[in-house]
């Protein structure tokens, strides 16, 4: 069975959402955005032009975009670029895949500007942050850390199934491993979990 990989960087994986950072869009679902680490204030307009001009019918989401306290780009500029991408997502009616490092409450404050669903990719933080994100209607996408992080497994146990996605990101492992682990935690079959995630996908696609 093919399990859906919500966020990945590998062109050979077709059953998922490929993160396009350069090059020609694939003929399967992908996301496109300006990552906080890639913001260049000298060429930002060209970056936005590339983004708009590269959206094809297979573009599923805007992202990765968001806020990162560890990159050198000024926080105010990050926020301006993030807000512009939120507005693009509103315009083209596509969900947002969010990259966030130590700026979760700032990201939450931007939620009111978004008309489309927001998904935090690679979630690997504390329970309180998870609860605050969920209470503000975010989705959480979990990655490889779930295989060995017991506190993260505990968070997944209490995360509603209709708010979960699973991803490999740029890690080298099989998405099936993640489905098996999470299905054990949630006491359902991997097939049921995949079916639920496809339903979640349908929900975010339709706003």
C-alpha positions in Angstrom: 0.0 0.0 0.0 1.2 3.5 -0.8 1.1 5.8 2.3 0.7 9.5 1.8 3.9 11.5 2.6 2.6 15.0 3.5 5.9 16.9 3.1 9.1 15.6 1.4 12.0 16.7 -0.7 12.3 13.6 -3.0 11.1 13.7 -6.6 10.8 9.9 -6.8 8.0 10.0 -4.2 4.8 10.7 -6.0 2.3 9.9 -3.3 2.7 13.0 -1.2 3.5 16.7 -1.4 6.9 17.5 -2.8 8.6 20.7 -1.5 9.7 22.6 -4.6 12.6 25.0 -3.9 14.1 25.3 -7.4 13.6 23.9 -10.9 10.6 22.8 -12.9 7.4 21.7 -11.0 6.7 18.0 -11.0 3.6 16.4 -12.4 2.3 15.4 -9.0 1.4 17.5 -5.9 3.9 20.0 -4.7 4.2 23.0 -2.4 6.0 26.2 -3.3 7.1 29.1 -1.0 9.9 31.2 0.3 11.5 29.6 3.4 12.7 32.0 6.1 16.3 30.8 5.5 16.0 31.6 1.7 14.8 35.2 2.0 17.1 37.6 0.1 16.1 41.2 0.6 18.1 42.1 -2.6 16.1 39.7 -4.8 12.8 39.3 -2.8 10.6 40.6 -5.7 12.3 38.1 -8.1 11.6 35.4 -5.5 7.9 36.2 -5.4 7.8 36.4 -9.2 9.4 33.0 -9.4 6.9 31.7 -6.9 3.8 33.0 -8.7 5.1 32.0 -12.2 5.9 28.5 -11.1 2.5 27.6 -9.7 0.9 25.0 -12.0 -2.3 23.0 -11.5 -0.3 20.5 -9.4 0.6 23.2 -6.8 -1.2 21.9 -3.7 0.1 24.3 -1.0 2.1 27.4 -0.2 5.2 26.7 1.7 7.4 26.1 3.4 7.0 29.6 4.8 7.0 30.9 8.3 9.3 32.3 11.0 12.6 31.1 12.3 14.5 32.6 15.2 17.8 30.9 14.3 18.2 32.4 10.8 20.1 35.6 10.2 17.2 37.4 8.3 15.7 40.2 10.3 12.5 39.2 12.2 10.5 42.1 10.7 11.4 41.1 7.2 10.6 37.5 7.9 7.1 38.6 9.1 6.6 40.7 6.0 7.5 37.9 3.7 5.3 35.5 5.7 2.3 37.8 5.6 2.7 38.2 1.8 2.6 34.5 1.4 -0.5 34.2 3.6 -2.2 36.7 1.3 -1.1 34.7 -1.8 -2.6 31.6 -0.2 -5.8 33.4 0.5 -5.9 34.6 -3.1 -5.2 31.2 -4.7 -7.1 29.3 -2.1 -4.3 26.9 -1.1 -3.3 25.7 2.4 -0.1 26.9 4.1 2.8 24.5 5.1 4.5 26.3 8.0 8.1 26.2 9.0 8.5 27.4 12.6 11.5 27.5 14.9 11.0 29.1 18.3 8.3 31.5 17.0 5.1 29.5 17.6 3.2 32.2 19.3 4.1 34.7 16.7 2.9 32.3 14.0 -0.3 31.8 16.0 -0.8 35.6 15.9 -0.7 35.5 12.1 -3.5 32.9 12.0 -6.2 35.5 12.0 -4.9 36.8 8.7 -5.2 33.4 7.0 -8.3 32.3 5.3 -6.8 28.9 4.4 -5.7 26.0 6.7 -2.3 26.2 8.3 -0.2 23.0 8.9 2.9 23.1 11.1 5.3 20.7 9.4 7.8 18.6 11.4 6.2 19.3 14.7 8.6 18.2 17.5 7.9 20.5 20.5 6.2 20.4 23.9 2.7 19.4 24.8 1.6 23.0 25.7 2.7 24.3 22.3 0.8 21.4 20.6 -2.3 22.2 22.6 -2.2 25.9 21.8 -1.7 25.2 18.1 -4.6 22.8 18.0 -6.9 25.1 19.9 -6.1 27.7 17.2 -7.2 25.2 14.5 -3.7 24.4 13.2 -2.9 20.9 11.8 0.2 19.2 12.9 2.5 17.2 10.6 4.8 14.7 12.4 8.1 13.3 11.2 10.9 10.8 12.1 11.2 12.0 15.7 7.9 10.1 16.5 9.8 6.8 16.0 12.0 7.4 19.1 10.7 10.5 21.0 8.4 9.2 23.8 7.0 12.6 24.8 6.1 13.2 21.1 4.4 9.8 21.0 2.4 10.9 24.0 1.3 14.1 22.3 0.2 12.2 19.2 -1.9 9.9 21.5 -3.9 13.0 22.5 -3.9 14.8 19.1 -7.2 14.3 17.2 -6.9 12.1 14.2 -8.5 14.7 12.0 -5.6 17.1 12.8 -2.7 14.8 11.9 -0.4 14.5 8.9 2.8 12.4 8.6 6.0 13.3 6.6 9.5 12.2 5.9 10.7 15.8 5.2 14.4 15.4 4.1 15.1 12.4 6.4 16.1 9.1 4.9 13.6 6.6 6.1 10.3 5.0 4.8 7.0 6.7 5.6 5.5 3.3 6.2 7.6 3.1 9.5 5.8 6.3 10.7 2.4 5.0 9.8 3.0 1.8 11.6 4.2 3.6 14.8 1.4 6.1 14.8 -1.3 3.5 14.1 0.0 1.5 17.1 -0.2 4.7 19.3 -3.8 5.5 18.0 -4.9 1.8 18.1 -6.0 1.7 14.5 -4.7 -0.1 11.4 -2.1 1.7 9.2 -4.7 1.5 6.4 -7.3 3.3 8.5 -4.7 5.9 9.4 -3.9 6.5 5.8 -7.6 6.8 4.9 -8.0 9.4 7.7 -5.0 11.4 6.5 -6.4 11.4 3.0 -9.7 12.7 4.4 -7.7 15.4 6.2 -6.0 16.3 2.9 -9.4 16.7 1.3 -10.4 19.0 4.2 -7.5 21.3 3.9 -7.8 21.4 0.1 -11.3 22.6 0.4 -10.4 25.2 3.0 
